[in-house]
Amino acid sequence: MNKQNIAKLQLFFTGIEARYEENKDFFESIRIEFYSGTKVFKAVAEPVDENIRLNYKGETRILEINSILSLVINEMKEFDKLRLEYCERGNILMIEADEKNVTMKSKENQKQESKEESHFNTATITKRNYYIKSTEAGKLLTEIGIMGSNGKIRNDMIRKYNQIDYFIELVSEMLESFSEKSRCLNIIDCGCGKSYLSFVLNYYIKEVLKKNCYFLGLDITAEVIGSSKEMAANLNYRNMEFINADAREFIAGNRELPLKKPHMIISLHACDVATDYAIAMGIKNEAASIIAVPCCHREMLSQYRYEPFQNILKYGILKARMADTLTDGLRGLLLEAFGYNVSIIEYISPLESPKNLMIKAEKITNFDRAKYEEYIRLRKSLNVSLTLEGVLMEYITKQYTL
């Protein structure tokens, strides 16, 4: 190939090298074809640890990205034509070079699904337009156990699939807004469990929105952390980290949180005060948003009293439902005091679960003393104390005196 086109090829490779350094966690492979007349010589480069393994001419070597691209340049002095595909999650850069021209174009990197999957129509589940489409995210959905080996959503996981996809719908606008301002979205899943939500969010941000992201999953159960690590490895999701830890360690300052000022902290169905610890972690680390779906409200039930309602609250089921409402309402007020715009919405149908509310909070301003005092007045009128306020007391005192 002539020197002019080799120089152009080197310029394209400079861009690929910069892209690799920026998006290293999403790199999948480089597939190369050298042409000499009718003969084709192939090479494949794939990630291994912090470097890249290159297979070429029956030889395997561990190299850095710049060494691989330099090798291609040197080889092209002897060949007529090149076809190179730089593959990363959600995108492929294709470079073709010959004596006449050097071109580069991109296309979406979507794994081919099996024929069994292609007939699957999500409208048979509901009529909504799914954000995570089964025909495109088959590998992900199979790995996390939502899709069966036959390419269909498992009957016992349809509810989970719908819940997760609706979660994506509810936060999609917020994620798009954050991605316009940041090169990489950092998200913490507090009490991640089996991490269904983190895996699907990861897919949506990287492969649908085409934005970089990093996920940290925390859970006190070693077994689910081990399972999440294994699934991340199987999916080659190297932008995910899972830690077996108690959120209280980070809130108390006994351990340092790897991510500072995350874009989002999520907590799905954390039991009772575990939701408070997730919210407290978000507040103390100035998370841009906090999304919580609470479960099992027990703390306030044994505490609260409100004299005008005593003849109503003597009915146990009404007292329990009121405790749920008051708990989430007070959580919302405290979030507002810390400068968050809060909405509390119905996440799923009450026919699926009575624990169906989502607290959706986005940071918009600084600490508001007046709103905090409003929260205190209401809490005192109910004769209750909340874990959320307790674990934040030192932080509240600091904000209150600024």
N, C-alpha and C positions, 0 to 999 in steps of 0.2 A: 504494500500500500504506500502511496506517495507521502512525502514528508508533510505536506500541507494538511492532509486529512489526519495524519497521526497527531499533529499539533492540535487539531480540533478535538480529536478523541481525548487527548490529555486534558483539555479544558473541561470536557464533560466529566471525566474521571475525578477532577478536583471537586466538582459539585457532589458527586457520589460519595467521595471520602468525607466531606463535611456533613452530608446527610447521615452517613453511618455513625459518625461520632455523636450526632445529636439524637438519633433514634436507635441507638445500639440495642436497646431492649426489645425492639420490634423486628430486628433483622432476621430473615429466614434463610436466604440462600442467594448465591450468584451462580447462574447457569450460563455457560459459555460454549459457543460453537465456532471453531476456526475452520474456514473453508480454503482448500487448495484444489482448484479444479472441481472434480466431482467427489473428492475425498472430504470427509468431515471429521474433525478431531474435537472431542468434547471434554469439558472440565466442569467440575462442580465444587463450589465452596460453601460450607455450612458452619454455623457457630459451634464452638466447643470451648467451654469455660469463658475466658476473657478474650480469646483469639478466634481464628477461623481455620478450619481444616480444609485443605485443598486437595482434591483428587484429580490428577492430570497425568496422562501417559503412563498409567499403572503405578504411579508413585503418590504417596500421601505425605503431605507436609503441613505443619502448623505455622501459619503466617499471620501477619497483621494486614489490615485492609490495603495499606499503601503498597506493600510488597506484592500483593496479588494483582493490583491494578498495574503496577510497574511491569510485572511479568507479562501481562496481556499486551502492553505497549511493545515490549521487546519481541514477543511472538509475532505481532502483526507486521513486522518488517519482512517476515517470510511468507505471510499468507495473503490471499486475495480479498477475503471477505470475513467479517466478524458479525456474530449475533450474540448479544449479551443481555441477560435479564437479571436485574437487581430486584429481588423480591423481599418485601417486608409485609407485616400484617396489614391487610387492607389495600395494598398498592404494589404495582410492578412498574419499574422503569425499564424500558426496552431501548437498547442502543443497537443500531445497525450501521456498519461502516464498510465501504468498499472503495475502489479507485475513484469513483465519481462523487460520492457524498458521504456525510456522516449525519445521522438523524437520531433524535431521541424523542420518545413519546411515553405516556403513562396510561395504565389501565387499572381497573379494580382487580385486586387479588382475591378472588372468591373460589374456594375449593369446590371442585365438582362433587355434587352429591350423587348418591346411588340412584339408579332408575326407580327403585322402590320409593324413594323420597319424593320424586318429581310429581307423582300423582296426588300428593297430599295437599289438601286445600284447607287453609286455616279457617275459612268461613264455616266449616263444619263444626268448629268449636264455638265461635261467636261470629257476629257479622262485622266486628270492628276491624280496622286496618292495623295489623300488628306491627309494632316497632321492631321486634325481634322475630324475623320471619323464619319459619321452620325450614323452608327450602334453601335458605342461605346460611343459616347458623346451625346446620345439622350436627357438625362435629362438636360444637360447644354444648348443645342441648343433650346430645348423647352422653358426653363425658360427665355432665352434672346429673344425669339420671332422669331428665325430663322426657327425652325421646328414647324410644326403644330401638333395637337393632333392625327392626322392619321399616324404620324411617318415619314412624308415626308417633305423635305425642302419646305417651302412656295414659291410659284411662285414669289411673290413680294420681296422675300428675297434672291433669288439665287445670285444676284449680290453682296449683302452684304456678303454672305457666301463665295463666291469666293475671294472677296477682303481680308477678314480676314484671310482665309487660306493661301493666297499668301503672306500676311504680315508675317505669321509664317514661311513660307519657306525662306523668305529673311533674317530673323533674327535668324533662327535656329542654324546655325553654330556659331554665336556669343554667343548665350545663352549656347550652349554646352561648349564652351571655358570658359566662366565665371563660369559655374557650376563645372568645374574641379578644379578651384582654390578657390571656396567659398562654405561654407556649406549651405548658404541661399542667394538666389538672391533677391535683393531689387529693386523694379520697381515703378516709379512714372508715372501716367497717368495725364498729365497736360491739363486741359480742357477735362475731361474724358467723358462728355456728358452722354449717356446711358451705357457707359463702356463695349460695346460689346468686344472691343479688350482686355481689361484687364481680363475679365472673360475667354476668350478663351486662352490667354497667360497663365493665372493661371492654367487652365486645362492642357495645353501642358507641362508646366514645371513640375508640380507635378505628373500628371498621365501618361504622355508619357515618359518624361525624368527621372522621379522618383527622382526629386530634390526638396528641400524645397524652398519656395519663400514667399515674403511678398509684398503686393500691397498697394499703396496709391493713391487714386483718388481725384483730385482737380477740382472743377468747381464752377463758380460764380452763377449758377442757382440752387436754393434750391430744386426745384422739381425733377431734374434729380439725384441729390445726394440722395434724399429720395428714389427714385425708385431703384437706385443702391444698397442702403443698404438693401432694401427689397429683391431684387433678391439674394444678398449674403447670407442673412439669410435663404431663401428658399433652397439654394444649400448647406447650411452648410459650406460656405467658410469663416471660421473664421480668415483666414490670409489676409483679405482685410479690409481696412479702407477708408472711404470716408469723405471728409471735404468740406463744403460749404465755399469757400474762393476764393479770387482773387490772382492769382500768383504774382502780383505786390507787395503784402504785404510781401511775403517771400523774393523777390528779394531786396526790399528796407530795409529789416532787421526789419520790424515792427512786424513780426511773425516769430517764429522759425520753420524751417522745421523739421518734425519728423524723416526723414531719412537723414543721412549724407553720402555723397559720394555714391549715388545709383549706381547700376550696369547699369541701363538703365532709361532714361527719354523718354517717347513717347508722341507725339502730332499729332493726326490725324485730318486733315481738320480744324485746328484752323484758324479762319478768320483773314486775314490781319496781323496786328502787334501782335496778340495773339501768332502766331508762334514764333516771336522774344522773347516774354517773356518766352516761354517754353525753347527755346535754351539758353537764358540768365540764367535761373534757373539751367540748366544742367552745363553750364560753371562755374558759381559761386560755385556750390556744387561739382565740380570736378567729374561729372558723368563719369563712364567708357564708356558709349555710349549714344548718342542722336539720336533718330529716329523721323523725322518730315515729315509729308506730308502736305505742305502748301496749303492755299486756299485764294482766294479773295485778290490778291495783289493790293493794292490801293495806298500805301504810296508814292512809287517812281513815279507813273504815272504823278502826277502834278508837280514833281520837276525836273526830269532829262532833261538835254539838252546836245547834242553832235553835234556840228556844221557840221562836215562832213556828217552826216546822216540826216540833216534837210529836204532834199527833199524826203527822204524815210519816215521819221517819221511824215510827214504831213498827212499820211493815218492813221486814228485813230486806226484801228484794229491792224496794224503793230506796232504802238507805244505802245499799251497796251501789246501785246505779248512780245515785247522787254523789257518792264518794268518788266514783270514776270521773264524773263530769267535773267536780270541783278540783280534783288532783290535776287533770290536764289543763283546766282553766288557769289555775295558779302557776303551773309550769309556763303557760303562754304569757302570763303577766310578767313573770320574772325574766323571761327572754326579751320581752319588750323593754324592760328596764335596762337591759344590757345593749340596747340599740338595734334589736332585731325586728324586722317586719314579720309578723306572725299570722299565719292562717291555720285553722284547724278544720280539716275537711274529712269527708267520708272516703276512706281508702278502698274498701271492698264492701260488698253487700252484707247487711246484717244477717241475711239468711245463711251466709257462709261462716261468719263468726261475729259475736257481739263485740269483740275487740277490734273494731273496724275504723278507728280514727287515726288520722295522720297529723302530726304537728310539723308544719313546714315553716322554717324560719330563715330569713335572709338578713345578713348584717347590713344596716344602712347608716347607722350613726353611732355616737358614743353613749356612755352610761347616762341614763336619765333619772336624776334624783327624785323628781316628782312622781314618776311611774313606780319607782321602787317603794316610795312611801305609801302609794296607793295599794301596792301589793301587801305591804306590812299591815295596813289597816284591815284589809279583807282577811288576811291570815289570822290576825288576832281575834276578829269577830267570830271566827269559826273555832277558835281555841285549838289550833293545830300547829305542829312544827313539821317542816318538810326536809327530807334528806338533801334535796337539791340545794336549798338555801344553806343548810348546815355545812356541806362540803365546800361551798363557795364563800363562807363567811369572811375568811381572811382576805380573799380577793374583793369581796363586796366592800369591806372596810376601806381598802386601798382606793377603790374607785370612788367611793362616797366622799373621801377627803381630798380628792384631787381638785 
